[in-house]
């Protein structure tokens, strides 16, 4: 009896391990396939022209304005969502950790985290783009600022959750030791807890930036796109994801190659950010009980 139970458990274990290994290998195969296709199709267009010419030249142009626009909107989005996200996450972890208010905010944050990006883009279109038409004689006023607001709504819940979780990983004994010395709670939070969780919080900010880099749908309703170089946040602004979307809808093979190059740039950017976050978190990870 015992032998049959052992054999059955071993068989189930082998089957489970085999299915897990197969699922992992299948995922890695598709990931490698995507990376190989992106590298193979986009590497040919990685030339100086790609970084110096604008999209207005079409097949003879590059992605200079799209690269600049993406960097500007991503940085503006981080300037908006990073401070709010860190402060909100700190409030949840240190001041509303076991309250109904904290549970409600976490629930709403999870909803925002899972909301489709196109819905957030339409929301910003209604509350930012359309009202700004009152200052442009009734014309719909797409802008890089509106795109940054839409991206900020996407990155905000990522930073809130990461900050909340990283601060909760800080040992409770550290809080008790600090408070026993008569240190006010706000000073303990800023000078002790935030310092202990800095690497995790920075990791969350970088992960949010990596997610923002590939968003297309919200920018179609906010920044819209621009074939010329602009750095003014209130102008229509080009971006890499939108340029890729527009080029893939064009029948020209040359534009398809440029689109693959743009996809390769985004992939490399996200890869570098992912490696940077792993290195940062592994070197300065929070120690907990």
C-alpha positions as protocol buffer text, in pm:
chain_id: "A"
residue {
  index: 1
  type: UNK
  ca { x: 0 y: 0 z: 0 }
}
residue {
  index: 2
  type: UNK
  ca { x: 273 y: 243 z: 102 }
}
residue {
  index: 3
  type: UNK
  ca { x: 474 y: 152 z: -207 }
}
residue {
  index: 4
  type: UNK
  ca { x: 179 y: 223 z: -439 }
}
residue {
  index: 5
  type: UNK
  ca { x: 119 y: 561 z: -273 }
}
residue {
  index: 6
  type: UNK
  ca { x: 488 y: 646 z: -313 }
}
residue {
  index: 7
  type: UNK
  ca { x: 486 y: 545 z: -680 }
}
residue {
  index: 8
  type: UNK
  ca { x: 172 y: 750 z: -745 }
}
residue {
  index: 9
  type: UNK
  ca { x: 319 y: 1056 z: -577 }
}
residue {
  index: 10
  type: UNK
  ca { x: 643 y: 1020 z: -769 }
}
residue {
  index: 11
  type: UNK
  ca { x: 449 y: 992 z: -1095 }
}
residue {
  index: 12
  type: UNK
  ca { x: 245 y: 1302 z: -1015 }
}
residue {
  index: 13
  type: UNK
  ca { x: 563 y: 1487 z: -921 }
}
residue {
  index: 14
  type: UNK
  ca { x: 735 y: 1390 z: -1247 }
}
residue {
  index: 15
  type: UNK
  ca { x: 430 y: 1491 z: -1452 }
}
residue {
  index: 16
  type: UNK
  ca { x: 403 y: 1826 z: -1272 }
}
residue {
  index: 17
  type: UNK
  ca { x: 773 y: 1898 z: -1319 }
}
residue {
  index: 18
  type: UNK
  ca { x: 752 y: 1798 z: -1684 }
}
residue {
  index: 19
  type: UNK
  ca { x: 454 y: 2025 z: -1750 }
}
residue {
  index: 20
  type: UNK
  ca { x: 624 y: 2312 z: -1566 }
}
residue {
  index: 21
  type: UNK
  ca { x: 944 y: 2265 z: -1765 }
}
residue {
  index: 22
  type: UNK
  ca { x: 746 y: 2248 z: -2091 }
}
residue {
  index: 23
  type: UNK
  ca { x: 553 y: 2567 z: -2010 }
}
residue {
  index: 24
  type: UNK
  ca { x: 876 y: 2746 z: -1919 }
}
residue {
  index: 25
  type: UNK
  ca { x: 1051 y: 2629 z: -2235 }
}
residue {
  index: 26
  type: UNK
  ca { x: 752 y: 2730 z: -2447 }
}
residue {
  index: 27
  type: UNK
  ca { x: 754 y: 3079 z: -2301 }
}
residue {
  index: 28
  type: UNK
  ca { x: 1129 y: 3113 z: -2352 }
}
residue {
  index: 29
  type: UNK
  ca { x: 1099 y: 2993 z: -2712 }
}
residue {
  index: 30
  type: UNK
  ca { x: 843 y: 3260 z: -2796 }
}
residue {
  index: 31
  type: UNK
  ca { x: 1044 y: 3524 z: -2612 }
}
residue {
  index: 32
  type: UNK
  ca { x: 1361 y: 3428 z: -2799 }
}
residue {
  index: 33
  type: UNK
  ca { x: 1166 y: 3424 z: -3126 }
}
residue {
  index: 34
  type: UNK
  ca { x: 1033 y: 3776 z: -3068 }
}
residue {
  index: 35
  type: UNK
  ca { x: 1377 y: 3906 z: -2973 }
}
residue {
  index: 36
  type: UNK
  ca { x: 1537 y: 3739 z: -3275 }
}
residue {
  index: 37
  type: UNK
  ca { x: 1278 y: 3877 z: -3518 }
}
residue {
  index: 38
  type: UNK
  ca { x: 1310 y: 4225 z: -3370 }
}
residue {
  index: 39
  type: UNK
  ca { x: 1689 y: 4213 z: -3388 }
}
residue {
  index: 40
  type: UNK
  ca { x: 1697 y: 4061 z: -3735 }
}
residue {
  index: 41
  type: UNK
  ca { x: 1443 y: 4300 z: -3887 }
}
residue {
  index: 42
  type: UNK
  ca { x: 1545 y: 4618 z: -3707 }
}
residue {
  index: 43
  type: UNK
  ca { x: 1923 y: 4600 z: -3696 }
}
residue {
  index: 44
  type: UNK
  ca { x: 1955 y: 4691 z: -4064 }
}
residue {
  index: 45
  type: UNK
  ca { x: 1791 y: 5030 z: -4002 }
}
residue {
  index: 46
  type: UNK
  ca { x: 2007 y: 5122 z: -3701 }
}
residue {
  index: 47
  type: UNK
  ca { x: 2210 y: 5387 z: -3880 }
}
residue {
  index: 48
  type: UNK
  ca { x: 2308 y: 5746 z: -3795 }
}
residue {
  index: 49
  type: UNK
  ca { x: 2018 y: 5862 z: -4013 }
}
residue {
  index: 50
  type: UNK
  ca { x: 1773 y: 5698 z: -3772 }
}
residue {
  index: 51
  type: UNK
  ca { x: 1887 y: 5932 z: -3493 }
}
residue {
  index: 52
  type: UNK
  ca { x: 1936 y: 6249 z: -3700 }
}
residue {
  index: 53
  type: UNK
  ca { x: 1644 y: 6257 z: -3946 }
}
residue {
  index: 54
  type: UNK
  ca { x: 1280 y: 6320 z: -3859 }
}
residue {
  index: 55
  type: UNK
  ca { x: 974 y: 6122 z: -3965 }
}
residue {
  index: 56
  type: UNK
  ca { x: 863 y: 6394 z: -4209 }
}
residue {
  index: 57
  type: UNK
  ca { x: 1107 y: 6252 z: -4467 }
}
residue {
  index: 58
  type: UNK
  ca { x: 925 y: 5918 z: -4472 }
}
residue {
  index: 59
  type: UNK
  ca { x: 1135 y: 5629 z: -4600 }
}
residue {
  index: 60
  type: UNK
  ca { x: 1438 y: 5860 z: -4632 }
}
residue {
  index: 61
  type: UNK
  ca { x: 1399 y: 5987 z: -4278 }
}
residue {
  index: 62
  type: UNK
  ca { x: 1452 y: 5858 z: -3929 }
}
residue {
  index: 63
  type: UNK
  ca { x: 1300 y: 5864 z: -3583 }
}
residue {
  index: 64
  type: UNK
  ca { x: 1482 y: 6157 z: -3421 }
}
residue {
  index: 65
  type: UNK
  ca { x: 1166 y: 6349 z: -3335 }
}
residue {
  index: 66
  type: UNK
  ca { x: 990 y: 6033 z: -3213 }
}
residue {
  index: 67
  type: UNK
  ca { x: 1283 y: 5942 z: -2987 }
}
residue {
  index: 68
  type: UNK
  ca { x: 1298 y: 6295 z: -2845 }
}
residue {
  index: 69
  type: UNK
  ca { x: 921 y: 6305 z: -2796 }
}
residue {
  index: 70
  type: UNK
  ca { x: 916 y: 5972 z: -2613 }
}
residue {
  index: 71
  type: UNK
  ca { x: 1195 y: 6080 z: -2379 }
}
residue {
  index: 72
  type: UNK
  ca { x: 1027 y: 6413 z: -2306 }
}
residue {
  index: 73
  type: UNK
  ca { x: 683 y: 6264 z: -2235 }
}
residue {
  index: 74
  type: UNK
  ca { x: 824 y: 5976 z: -2029 }
}
residue {
  index: 75
  type: UNK
  ca { x: 1030 y: 6213 z: -1815 }
}
residue {
  index: 76
  type: UNK
  ca { x: 736 y: 6451 z: -1769 }
}
residue {
  index: 77
  type: UNK
  ca { x: 518 y: 6156 z: -1673 }
}
residue {
  index: 78
  type: UNK
  ca { x: 775 y: 6046 z: -1413 }
}
residue {
  index: 79
  type: UNK
  ca { x: 793 y: 6398 z: -1271 }
}
residue {
  index: 80
  type: UNK
  ca { x: 416 y: 6382 z: -1224 }
}
residue {
  index: 81
  type: UNK
  ca { x: 363 y: 6027 z: -1098 }
}
residue {
  index: 82
  type: UNK
  ca { x: 685 y: 5953 z: -905 }
}
residue {
  index: 83
  type: UNK
  ca { x: 639 y: 6207 z: -620 }
}
residue {
  index: 84
  type: UNK
  ca { x: 266 y: 6132 z: -591 }
}
residue {
  index: 85
  type: UNK
  ca { x: 324 y: 5757 z: -604 }
}
residue {
  index: 86
  type: UNK
  ca { x: 601 y: 5758 z: -343 }
}
residue {
  index: 87
  type: UNK
  ca { x: 400 y: 5978 z: -105 }
}
residue {
  index: 88
  type: UNK
  ca { x: 85 y: 5769 z: -152 }
}
residue {
  index: 89
  type: UNK
  ca { x: 275 y: 5444 z: -99 }
}
residue {
  index: 90
  type: UNK
  ca { x: 438 y: 5587 z: 214 }
}
residue {
  index: 91
  type: UNK
  ca { x: 98 y: 5690 z: 351 }
}
residue {
  index: 92
  type: UNK
  ca { x: -42 y: 5342 z: 290 }
}
residue {
  index: 93
  type: UNK
  ca { x: 251 y: 5164 z: 453 }
}
residue {
  index: 94
  type: UNK
  ca { x: 309 y: 5390 z: 754 }
}
residue {
  index: 95
  type: UNK
  ca { x: -14 y: 5575 z: 831 }
}
residue {
  index: 96
  type: UNK
  ca { x: -301 y: 5367 z: 688 }
}
residue {
  index: 97
  type: UNK
  ca { x: -157 y: 5017 z: 689 }
}
residue {
  index: 98
  type: UNK
  ca { x: -435 y: 4839 z: 878 }
}
residue {
  index: 99
  type: UNK
  ca { x: -723 y: 5078 z: 828 }
}
residue {
  index: 100
  type: UNK
  ca { x: -1032 y: 5065 z: 610 }
}
residue {
  index: 101
  type: UNK
  ca { x: -909 y: 5374 z: 427 }
}
residue {
  index: 102
  type: UNK
  ca { x: -583 y: 5200 z: 341 }
}
residue {
  index: 103
  type: UNK
  ca { x: -764 y: 4889 z: 219 }
}
residue {
  index: 104
  type: UNK
  ca { x: -993 y: 5104 z: 3 }
}
residue {
  index: 105
  type: UNK
  ca { x: -701 y: 5295 z: -149 }
}
residue {
  index: 106
  type: UNK
  ca { x: -516 y: 4971 z: -224 }
}
residue {
  index: 107
  type: UNK
  ca { x: -828 y: 4830 z: -391 }
}
residue {
  index: 108
  type: UNK
  ca { x: -869 y: 5141 z: -607 }
}
residue {
  index: 109
  type: UNK
  ca { x: -498 y: 5137 z: -689 }
}
residue {
  index: 110
  type: UNK
  ca { x: -526 y: 4775 z: -806 }
}
residue {
  index: 111
  type: UNK
  ca { x: -818 y: 4874 z: -1030 }
}
residue {
  index: 112
  type: UNK
  ca { x: -612 y: 5156 z: -1181 }
}
residue {
  index: 113
  type: UNK
  ca { x: -319 y: 4918 z: -1224 }
}
residue {
  index: 114
  type: UNK
  ca { x: -530 y: 4677 z: -1428 }
}
residue {
  index: 115
  type: UNK
  ca { x: -724 y: 4940 z: -1624 }
}
residue {
  index: 116
  type: UNK
  ca { x: -673 y: 4927 z: -2004 }
}
residue {
  index: 117
  type: UNK
  ca { x: -439 y: 5201 z: -2116 }
}
residue {
  index: 118
  type: UNK
  ca { x: -676 y: 5308 z: -2393 }
}
residue {
  index: 119
  type: UNK
  ca { x: -941 y: 5385 z: -2129 }
}
residue {
  index: 120
  type: UNK
  ca { x: -696 y: 5608 z: -1944 }
}
residue {
  index: 121
  type: UNK
  ca { x: -610 y: 5777 z: -2274 }
}
residue {
  index: 122
  type: UNK
  ca { x: -978 y: 5850 z: -2341 }
}
residue {
  index: 123
  type: UNK
  ca { x: -1015 y: 5980 z: -1985 }
}
residue {
  index: 124
  type: UNK
  ca { x: -729 y: 6227 z: -2032 }
}
residue {
  index: 125
  type: UNK
  ca { x: -870 y: 6320 z: -2373 }
}
residue {
  index: 126
  type: UNK
  ca { x: -1194 y: 6424 z: -2203 }
}
residue {
  index: 127
  type: UNK
  ca { x: -1048 y: 6607 z: -1902 }
}
residue {
  index: 128
  type: UNK
  ca { x: -736 y: 6762 z: -2060 }
}
residue {
  index: 129
  type: UNK
  ca { x: -744 y: 6768 z: -2441 }
}
residue {
  index: 130
  type: UNK
  ca { x: -1103 y: 6881 z: -2496 }
}
residue {
  index: 131
  type: UNK
  ca { x: -1105 y: 7157 z: -2229 }
}
residue {
  index: 132
  type: UNK
  ca { x: -784 y: 7301 z: -2375 }
}
residue {
  index: 133
  type: UNK
  ca { x: -973 y: 7362 z: -2701 }
}
residue {
  index: 134
  type: UNK
  ca { x: -1128 y: 7664 z: -2526 }
}
residue {
  index: 135
  type: UNK
  ca { x: -790 y: 7833 z: -2558 }
}
residue {
  index: 136
  type: UNK
  ca { x: -731 y: 7732 z: -2922 }
}
residue {
  index: 137
  type: UNK
  ca { x: -1046 y: 7874 z: -3085 }
}
residue {
  index: 138
  type: UNK
  ca { x: -1234 y: 7544 z: -3071 }
}
residue {
  index: 139
  type: UNK
  ca { x: -962 y: 7328 z: -3225 }
}
residue {
  index: 140
  type: UNK
  ca { x: -882 y: 6999 z: -3053 }
}
residue {
  index: 141
  type: UNK
  ca { x: -556 y: 7064 z: -2867 }
}
residue {
  index: 142
  type: UNK
  ca { x: -344 y: 6749 z: -2862 }
}
residue {
  index: 143
  type: UNK
  ca { x: -17 y: 6801 z: -2674 }
}
residue {
  index: 144
  type: UNK
  ca { x: 282 y: 6633 z: -2523 }
}
residue {
  index: 145
  type: UNK
  ca { x: 161 y: 6745 z: -2181 }
}
residue {
  index: 146
  type: UNK
  ca { x: -166 y: 6556 z: -2226 }
}
residue {
  index: 147
  type: UNK
  ca { x: 34 y: 6250 z: -2330 }
}
residue {
  index: 148
  type: UNK
  ca { x: 248 y: 6283 z: -2017 }
}
residue {
  index: 149
  type: UNK
  ca { x: -63 y: 6300 z: -1798 }
}
residue {
  index: 150
  type: UNK
  ca { x: -199 y: 5982 z: -1957 }
}
residue {
  index: 151
  type: UNK
  ca { x: 133 y: 5804 z: -1907 }
}
residue {
  index: 152
  type: UNK
  ca { x: 149 y: 5929 z: -1547 }
}
residue {
  index: 153
  type: UNK
  ca { x: -185 y: 5761 z: -1474 }
}
residue {
  index: 154
  type: UNK
  ca { x: -37 y: 5435 z: -1604 }
}
residue {
  index: 155
  type: UNK
  ca { x: 284 y: 5459 z: -1401 }
}
residue {
  index: 156
  type: UNK
  ca { x: 125 y: 5589 z: -1079 }
}
residue {
  index: 157
  type: UNK
  ca { x: -23 y: 5260 z: -948 }
}
residue {
  index: 158
  type: UNK
  ca { x: 304 y: 5076 z: -1017 }
}
residue {
  index: 159
  type: UNK
  ca { x: 500 y: 5320 z: -799 }
}
residue {
  index: 160
  type: UNK
  ca { x: 233 y: 5324 z: -527 }
}
residue {
  index: 161
  type: UNK
  ca { x: 229 y: 4947 z: -493 }
}
residue {
  index: 162
  type: UNK
  ca { x: 609 y: 4912 z: -505 }
}
residue {
  index: 163
  type: UNK
  ca { x: 663 y: 5183 z: -244 }
}
residue {
  index: 164
  type: UNK
  ca { x: 397 y: 5032 z: -18 }
}
residue {
  index: 165
  type: UNK
  ca { x: 545 y: 4682 z: -40 }
}
residue {
  index: 166
  type: UNK
  ca { x: 908 y: 4794 z: 0 }
}
residue {
  index: 167
  type: UNK
  ca { x: 831 y: 4993 z: 315 }
}
residue {
  index: 168
  type: UNK
  ca { x: 641 y: 4700 z: 462 }
}
residue {
  index: 169
  type: UNK
  ca { x: 951 y: 4484 z: 411 }
}
residue {
  index: 170
  type: UNK
  ca { x: 1149 y: 4706 z: 648 }
}
residue {
  index: 171
  type: UNK
  ca { x: 1174 y: 4521 z: 984 }
}
residue {
  index: 172
  type: UNK
  ca { x: 933 y: 4632 z: 1253 }
}
residue {
  index: 173
  type: UNK
  ca { x: 1218 y: 4624 z: 1504 }
}
residue {
  index: 174
  type: UNK
  ca { x: 1376 y: 4915 z: 1317 }
}
residue {
  index: 175
  type: UNK
  ca { x: 1061 y: 5120 z: 1373 }
}
residue {
  index: 176
  type: UNK
  ca { x: 1044 y: 5023 z: 1739 }
}
residue {
  index: 177
  type: UNK
  ca { x: 1409 y: 5111 z: 1799 }
}
residue {
  index: 178
  type: UNK
  ca { x: 1370 y: 5449 z: 1630 }
}
residue {
  index: 179
  type: UNK
  ca { x: 1049 y: 5541 z: 1812 }
}
residue {
  index: 180
  type: UNK
  ca { x: 1199 y: 5433 z: 2147 }
}
residue {
  index: 181
  type: UNK
  ca { x: 1458 y: 5708 z: 2105 }
}
residue {
  index: 182
  type: UNK
  ca { x: 1182 y: 5968 z: 2091 }
}
residue {
  index: 183
  type: UNK
  ca { x: 1210 y: 6031 z: 1718 }
}
residue {
  index: 184
  type: UNK
  ca { x: 887 y: 6167 z: 1563 }
}
residue {
  index: 185
  type: UNK
  ca { x: 714 y: 5935 z: 1320 }
}
residue {
  index: 186
  type: UNK
  ca { x: 755 y: 6167 z: 1023 }
}
residue {
  index: 187
  type: UNK
  ca { x: 1129 y: 6193 z: 1084 }
}
residue {
  index: 188
  type: UNK
  ca { x: 1155 y: 5815 z: 1127 }
}
residue {
  index: 189
  type: UNK
  ca { x: 972 y: 5766 z: 798 }
}
residue {
  index: 190
  type: UNK
  ca { x: 1187 y: 6012 z: 603 }
}
residue {
  index: 191
  type: UNK
  ca { x: 1531 y: 5953 z: 752 }
}
residue {
  index: 192
  type: UNK
  ca { x: 1519 y: 5584 z: 846 }
}
residue {
  index: 193
  type: UNK
  ca { x: 1252 y: 5388 z: 660 }
}
residue {
  index: 194
  type: UNK
  ca { x: 1278 y: 5569 z: 327 }
}
residue {
  index: 195
  type: UNK
  ca { x: 1655 y: 5532 z: 336 }
}
residue {
  index: 196
  type: UNK
  ca { x: 1626 y: 5159 z: 405 }
}
residue {
  index: 197
  type: UNK
  ca { x: 1380 y: 5110 z: 119 }
}
residue {
  index: 198
  type: UNK
  ca { x: 1542 y: 5346 z: -132 }
}
residue {
  index: 199
  type: UNK
  ca { x: 1662 y: 5076 z: -369 }
}
residue {
  index: 200
  type: UNK
  ca { x: 1319 y: 4912 z: -383 }
}
residue {
  index: 201
  type: UNK
  ca { x: 1144 y: 5243 z: -444 }
}
residue {
  index: 202
  type: UNK
  ca { x: 1387 y: 5336 z: -721 }
}
residue {
  index: 203
  type: UNK
  ca { x: 1327 y: 4992 z: -869 }
}
residue {
  index: 204
  type: UNK
  ca { x: 954 y: 5064 z: -880 }
}
residue {
  index: 205
  type: UNK
  ca { x: 1014 y: 5397 z: -1055 }
}
residue {
  index: 206
  type: UNK
  ca { x: 1234 y: 5231 z: -1317 }
}
residue {
  index: 207
  type: UNK
  ca { x: 978 y: 4955 z: -1372 }
}
residue {
  index: 208
  type: UNK
  ca { x: 711 y: 5220 z: -1424 }
}
residue {
  index: 209
  type: UNK
  ca { x: 937 y: 5393 z: -1678 }
}
residue {
  index: 210
  type: UNK
  ca { x: 989 y: 5065 z: -1860 }
}
residue {
  index: 211
  type: UNK
  ca { x: 612 y: 5018 z: -1885 }
}
residue {
  index: 212
  type: UNK
  ca { x: 557 y: 5373 z: -2011 }
}
residue {
  index: 213
  type: UNK
  ca { x: 813 y: 5333 z: -2289 }
}
residue {
  index: 214
  type: UNK
  ca { x: 596 y: 5099 z: -2494 }
}
residue {
  index: 215
  type: UNK
  ca { x: 251 y: 5252 z: -2447 }
}
residue {
  index: 216
  type: UNK
  ca { x: 77 y: 5348 z: -2771 }
}
residue {
  index: 217
  type: UNK
  ca { x: -301 y: 5366 z: -2719 }
}
residue {
  index: 218
  type: UNK
  ca { x: -315 y: 5658 z: -2471 }
}
residue {
  index: 219
  type: UNK
  ca { x: -83 y: 5868 z: -2688 }
}
residue {
  index: 220
  type: UNK
  ca { x: -313 y: 5836 z: -2989 }
}
residue {
  index: 221
  type: UNK
  ca { x: -579 y: 6033 z: -2800 }
}
residue {
  index: 222
  type: UNK
  ca { x: -349 y: 6281 z: -2626 }
}
residue {
  index: 223
  type: UNK
  ca { x: -16 y: 6361 z: -2796 }
}
residue {
  index: 224
  type: UNK
  ca { x: -144 y: 6238 z: -3135 }
}
residue {
  index: 225
  type: UNK
  ca { x: 192 y: 6261 z: -3313 }
}
residue {
  index: 226
  type: UNK
  ca { x: 400 y: 6509 z: -3509 }
}
residue {
  index: 227
  type: UNK
  ca { x: 621 y: 6462 z: -3815 }
}
residue {
  index: 228
  type: UNK
  ca { x: 848 y: 6746 z: -3708 }
}
residue {
  index: 229
  type: UNK
  ca { x: 1081 y: 6804 z: -3414 }
}
residue {
  index: 230
  type: UNK
  ca { x: 930 y: 6986 z: -3119 }
}
residue {
  index: 231
  type: UNK
  ca { x: 1022 y: 7014 z: -2753 }
}
residue {
  index: 232
  type: UNK
  ca { x: 732 y: 7237 z: -2649 }
}
residue {
  index: 233
  type: UNK
  ca { x: 502 y: 7038 z: -2418 }
}
residue {
  index: 234
  type: UNK
  ca { x: 189 y: 7210 z: -2548 }
}
residue {
  index: 235
  type: UNK
  ca { x: 249 y: 7108 z: -2911 }
}
residue {
  index: 236
  type: UNK
  ca { x: 154 y: 6780 z: -3074 }
}
residue {
  index: 237
  type: UNK
  ca { x: 445 y: 6549 z: -3005 }
}
residue {
  index: 238
  type: UNK
  ca { x: 580 y: 6242 z: -3181 }
}
residue {
  index: 239
  type: UNK
  ca { x: 663 y: 5923 z: -2995 }
}
residue {
  index: 240
  type: UNK
  ca { x: 826 y: 5592 z: -3083 }
}
residue {
  index: 241
  type: UNK
  ca { x: 521 y: 5371 z: -3019 }
}
residue {
  index: 242
  type: UNK
  ca { x: 292 y: 5592 z: -3231 }
}
residue {
  index: 243
  type: UNK
  ca { x: 552 y: 5614 z: -3510 }
}
residue {
  index: 244
  type: UNK
  ca { x: 581 y: 5234 z: -3511 }
}
residue {
  index: 245
  type: UNK
  ca { x: 202 y: 5202 z: -3526 }
}
residue {
  index: 246
  type: UNK
  ca { x: 177 y: 5445 z: -3818 }
}
residue {
  index: 247
  type: UNK
  ca { x: 465 y: 5290 z: -4012 }
}
residue {
  index: 248
  type: UNK
  ca { x: 331 y: 4936 z: -3979 }
}
residue {
  index: 249
  type: UNK
  ca { x: 3 y: 5052 z: -4136 }
}
residue {
  index: 250
  type: UNK
  ca { x: 191 y: 5182 z: -4440 }
}
residue {
  index: 251
  type: UNK
  ca { x: 249 y: 4942 z: -4733 }
}
residue {
  index: 252
  type: UNK
  ca { x: 609 y: 5064 z: -4783 }
}
residue {
  index: 253
  type: UNK
  ca { x: 869 y: 4796 z: -4690 }
}
residue {
  index: 254
  type: UNK
  ca { x: 1121 y: 5071 z: -4611 }
}
residue {
  index: 255
  type: UNK
  ca { x: 889 y: 5215 z: -4347 }
}
residue {
  index: 256
  type: UNK
  ca { x: 835 y: 4867 z: -4206 }
}
residue {
  index: 257
  type: UNK
  ca { x: 1212 y: 4838 z: -4157 }
}
residue {
  index: 258
  type: UNK
  ca { x: 1219 y: 5170 z: -3973 }
}
residue {
  index: 259
  type: UNK
  ca { x: 930 y: 5050 z: -3758 }
}
residue {
  index: 260
  type: UNK
  ca { x: 1128 y: 4737 z: -3668 }
}
residue {
  index: 261
  type: UNK
  ca { x: 1421 y: 4961 z: -3575 }
}
residue {
  index: 262
  type: UNK
  ca { x: 1195 y: 5161 z: -3345 }
}
residue {
  index: 263
  type: UNK
  ca { x: 1071 y: 4840 z: -3186 }
}
residue {
  index: 264
  type: UNK
  ca { x: 1432 y: 4732 z: -3134 }
}
residue {
  index: 265
  type: UNK
  ca { x: 1515 y: 5062 z: -2963 }
}
residue {
  index: 266
  type: UNK
  ca { x: 1222 y: 5024 z: -2723 }
}
residue {
  index: 267
  type: UNK
  ca { x: 1316 y: 4662 z: -2654 }
}
residue {
  index: 268
  type: UNK
  ca { x: 1677 y: 4755 z: -2577 }
}
residue {
  index: 269
  type: UNK
  ca { x: 1563 y: 5044 z: -2357 }
}
residue {
  index: 270
  type: UNK
  ca { x: 1333 y: 4819 z: -2154 }
}
residue {
  index: 271
  type: UNK
  ca { x: 1604 y: 4551 z: -2135 }
}
residue {
  index: 272
  type: UNK
  ca { x: 1858 y: 4800 z: -1999 }
}
residue {
  index: 273
  type: UNK
  ca { x: 1609 y: 4927 z: -1742 }
}
residue {
  index: 274
  type: UNK
  ca { x: 1525 y: 4572 z: -1635 }
}
residue {
  index: 275
  type: UNK
  ca { x: 1892 y: 4482 z: -1592 }
}
residue {
  index: 276
  type: UNK
  ca { x: 1953 y: 4806 z: -1404 }
}
residue {
  index: 277
  type: UNK
  ca { x: 1668 y: 4739 z: -1162 }
}
residue {
  index: 278
  type: UNK
  ca { x: 1790 y: 4384 z: -1098 }
}
residue {
  index: 279
  type: UNK
  ca { x: 2145 y: 4504 z: -1030 }
}
residue {
  index: 280
  type: UNK
  ca { x: 2021 y: 4782 z: -805 }
}
residue {
  index: 281
  type: UNK
  ca { x: 1786 y: 4559 z: -608 }
}
residue {
  index: 282
  type: UNK
  ca { x: 2042 y: 4278 z: -569 }
}
residue {
  index: 283
  type: UNK
  ca { x: 2313 y: 4511 z: -438 }
}
residue {
  index: 284
  type: UNK
  ca { x: 2102 y: 4712 z: -197 }
}
residue {
  index: 285
  type: UNK
  ca { x: 1804 y: 4488 z: -121 }
}
residue {
  index: 286
  type: UNK
  ca { x: 1610 y: 4549 z: 195 }
}
residue {
  index: 287
  type: UNK
  ca { x: 1693 y: 4308 z: 475 }
}
residue {
  index: 288
  type: UNK
  ca { x: 1396 y: 4186 z: 673 }
}
residue {
  index: 289
  type: UNK
  ca { x: 1330 y: 3936 z: 948 }
}
